[in-house]
Amino acid sequence: MSPPDRLPGRPPWVLLVPALAGLAFLVLPLIGLLVRAPWSTLGTRLVQGQVLDALRLSLITATLATCLCLVLGVPLAWTLARVRFPGVRIVRALVTVPLVLPPVVGGVALLLVLGRRGLIGGWLDGTFGITFPFTTAGVVLAEAFVAMPFLVISVEGALRAADLRYEEAAATLGAGRWTIFRRVTLPLVAPGVAAGAILCWARALGEFGATITFAGNFPGRTQTMPLAVYLALETDPQAAIVLSIVMLAVSVVVLAALRDRWVGNT
């Protein structure tokens, strides 16, 4: 017999009052944003050059960063979930470090590795003429760095929850590792991959610290929506509110899309 969703009786005030205060603390700033939004000129401001460029660049770079995370993160998640090797816990901890690392520190770390004088960046620049800092490609790398852990955690969790009997049955029938992964494992964990990709995209869309540190803030080239909000606060607060509204709308859509996965069909 499953436990009831709600306990009988009234909730204790000692819990309800701080719960309502916490809800107000989280919701009131969002309400203030909606109240102060320039709704009458919203459409006009959305098509302004600065706003439109930031929107376009953010959507492109977040999508490219998500694709990069899928290419690298899904195999990484599979390795962490299916392969046993010494130090797997340390590797898992290192993979999740960007979740708690200040994004600015991540940007500095990227500079030290991929900058023109970095550990790898100097070789790439001298050998192939490839430069990442202060370029659109640098924005993609910065966003991927901070967003990939969300994808890896989601896919690894889905892999651990998947029924191994299907993969074992495919192996018994003679299927190779790659065929099993492509024809059995991926379809089984597809919801986890989709959820991780959505979270990854949303995190990349909202990235600020690593982007401005590693890629700079150049309009049309590296100025994404969060950077445009930061700049607009000093010159055009109304444009900052418009961009904030757009990012709030994206966040609501992402959370609504993932609600069933997190809390079930209630």
C-alpha positions in Angstrom: 0.0 0.0 0.0 1.5 3.3 -1.1 1.7 6.1 1.5 -0.8 9.0 1.1 0.3 12.1 -0.7 -0.9 14.4 2.2 -1.0 13.9 5.9 -4.4 14.5 7.6 -5.1 17.6 9.6 -3.9 21.2 9.3 -0.3 21.9 8.6 1.6 23.4 11.6 2.0 27.2 11.5 5.6 26.8 12.6 6.3 25.2 9.1 3.6 27.0 7.1 4.7 30.6 7.9 8.4 30.2 6.9 7.2 28.2 3.9 5.1 31.1 2.7 7.9 33.6 3.5 10.2 31.5 1.4 7.7 31.4 -1.5 7.3 35.1 -1.3 11.1 35.6 -1.3 11.4 33.6 -4.5 8.3 34.8 -6.3 8.1 38.5 -5.5 11.2 39.5 -7.5 9.8 37.8 -10.5 6.4 39.6 -10.0 8.3 42.8 -9.8 10.0 42.1 -13.1 6.7 41.4 -14.7 5.1 44.5 -13.2 7.9 46.9 -14.4 8.1 45.3 -17.8 7.4 47.8 -20.7 4.6 45.7 -22.1 3.4 48.5 -24.5 6.7 48.7 -26.2 7.8 45.0 -25.7 7.5 44.0 -29.4 9.3 47.1 -30.6 12.2 46.6 -28.2 12.5 42.9 -29.0 13.3 43.8 -32.7 15.9 46.4 -31.8 19.4 45.7 -33.1 21.2 45.2 -29.8 18.4 43.0 -28.3 17.9 41.0 -31.5 21.7 40.4 -31.9 22.0 39.2 -28.3 19.0 36.9 -28.7 20.2 35.4 -31.9 23.7 34.9 -30.6 22.5 33.4 -27.3 20.2 30.9 -29.1 22.9 29.9 -31.6 25.7 29.5 -29.0 23.5 27.7 -26.5 22.4 25.2 -29.2 26.0 24.6 -30.3 27.1 24.2 -26.7 24.4 21.7 -26.1 25.4 19.7 -29.2 29.0 19.7 -28.0 27.8 18.5 -24.6 25.8 15.7 -26.2 28.7 14.5 -28.3 31.1 14.5 -25.3 28.8 14.1 -22.3 26.7 11.1 -23.3 29.8 8.8 -23.7 31.2 10.3 -20.5 28.0 9.5 -18.6 28.0 5.9 -20.1 31.6 5.4 -19.0 30.8 6.5 -15.4 27.7 4.4 -15.2 28.9 1.2 -17.0 32.7 1.0 -16.6 34.5 0.2 -13.4 38.0 1.6 -13.1 40.2 2.9 -10.3 39.4 6.4 -9.3 35.9 6.5 -10.8 34.6 8.4 -7.7 37.3 11.1 -8.2 36.5 11.4 -11.9 32.8 11.7 -11.1 33.6 14.5 -8.6 35.7 16.3 -11.1 33.0 16.1 -13.7 30.6 17.8 -11.3 33.0 20.5 -10.1 31.6 23.1 -12.6 28.3 22.9 -10.8 29.8 24.5 -7.6 32.7 26.3 -9.1 32.2 30.1 -9.6 31.7 30.6 -13.3 34.3 33.4 -13.3 36.9 30.9 -12.0 35.9 28.6 -14.8 36.5 31.4 -17.3 40.0 32.0 -15.8 40.7 28.2 -16.0 39.7 28.2 -19.7 42.0 31.1 -20.4 44.9 29.3 -18.7 44.3 26.2 -20.9 43.0 27.6 -24.2 44.3 31.1 -24.2 47.1 32.1 -26.6 49.6 31.5 -23.8 47.7 28.6 -22.3 48.7 25.0 -22.0 46.9 24.0 -25.2 45.9 27.3 -26.7 49.5 28.4 -27.4 50.0 25.2 -29.4 46.7 25.5 -31.3 47.5 29.1 -32.1 51.0 28.5 -33.2 50.4 25.3 -35.2 46.9 25.8 -36.6 46.1 29.4 -36.1 43.1 28.5 -33.9 42.2 31.1 -31.3 39.3 30.7 -28.9 39.3 33.6 -26.4 37.1 36.6 -27.3 35.5 34.7 -30.2 32.0 33.2 -30.7 33.6 29.8 -30.5 34.9 30.8 -27.1 31.4 31.6 -26.0 30.3 28.0 -27.0 33.2 26.5 -25.1 32.5 28.6 -22.0 28.8 27.6 -22.0 29.6 24.0 -22.6 32.1 23.9 -19.7 29.5 25.1 -17.2 26.5 23.2 -18.7 27.9 19.7 -19.4 27.6 18.4 -15.8 23.8 18.8 -16.0 23.7 16.5 -19.0 26.2 14.0 -17.5 24.3 13.7 -14.2 21.0 13.3 -15.9 22.2 10.7 -18.4 24.2 8.8 -15.8 21.2 8.6 -13.6 19.1 7.3 -16.4 21.7 4.7 -17.3 21.8 3.5 -13.7 18.0 3.1 -13.6 17.8 1.3 -16.9 17.1 -2.4 -16.9 20.3 -4.2 -17.8 18.4 -7.3 -18.9 17.7 -5.8 -22.3 21.3 -5.1 -23.0 22.2 -8.6 -21.7 19.7 -10.2 -24.0 21.1 -8.3 -27.0 24.6 -9.4 -26.1 23.3 -13.0 -25.9 21.9 -12.7 -29.4 25.4 -11.7 -30.7 25.1 -7.9 -30.8 28.3 -6.0 -30.3 28.9 -3.2 -27.7 28.4 -0.4 -30.2 25.2 -2.0 -31.6 23.9 -2.5 -28.1 24.6 1.1 -27.2 23.0 2.4 -30.4 20.0 0.1 -30.7 19.2 -0.7 -27.0 20.8 1.6 -24.5 20.2 4.9 -26.2 16.4 4.3 -26.7 16.2 3.2 -23.0 17.7 6.4 -21.7 16.3 8.7 -24.3 14.1 10.6 -21.8 17.1 11.1 -19.5 19.1 12.4 -22.5 16.3 14.7 -23.5 15.9 16.1 -20.0 19.7 16.6 -19.6 19.9 18.3 -23.0 17.1 20.7 -22.0 18.8 21.6 -18.7 22.1 21.9 -20.5 20.6 24.3 -23.1 19.0 26.4 -20.4 22.1 26.6 -18.4 24.2 27.6 -21.4 21.6 30.2 -22.3 22.0 31.9 -18.9 25.7 31.6 -18.6 27.5 34.9 -17.7 30.7 34.6 -15.6 32.7 32.2 -17.7 31.5 33.8 -20.9 32.6 37.4 -20.0 35.9 36.2 -18.6 36.9 33.9 -21.5 35.1 35.4 -24.4 34.6 39.1 -23.5 31.6 41.3 -24.2 31.6 42.3 -27.9 28.3 43.1 -29.4 27.3 40.8 -32.3 30.3 38.4 -31.6 30.3 37.4 -27.9 27.6 39.5 -26.2 24.9 37.0 -25.2 21.7 37.9 -23.4 23.0 37.8 -19.8 25.9 40.1 -20.9 23.5 42.4 -22.7 21.3 42.6 -19.6 24.4 43.6 -17.5 25.4 46.3 -20.0 21.8 47.5 -20.6 21.3 48.1 -16.9 23.7 51.1 -17.2 22.5 52.5 -20.5 18.9 51.3 -21.2 17.2 49.7 -18.1 14.0 49.0 -20.2 16.0 46.9 -22.6 17.5 45.0 -19.6 14.0 44.3 -18.4 12.9 43.0 -21.8 15.9 40.6 -22.1 15.2 39.5 -18.5 11.6 38.7 -19.4 12.7 36.6 -22.3 15.1 34.6 -20.1 12.4 34.2 -17.5 10.0 32.9 -20.2 12.6 30.4 -21.3 13.2 29.2 -17.8 9.5 28.7 -17.2 9.1 26.7 -20.4 12.1 24.5 -19.4 10.8 23.8 -16.0 7.3 23.0 -17.3 8.8 20.6 -19.8 10.7 18.8 -17.1 8.0 18.9 -14.4 6.7 15.4 -15.1 10.2 13.9 -14.9 10.9 15.5 -11.5 7.6 15.2 -9.7 5.6 12.7 -11.7 2.1 13.0 -13.1 0.3 14.8 -10.2 
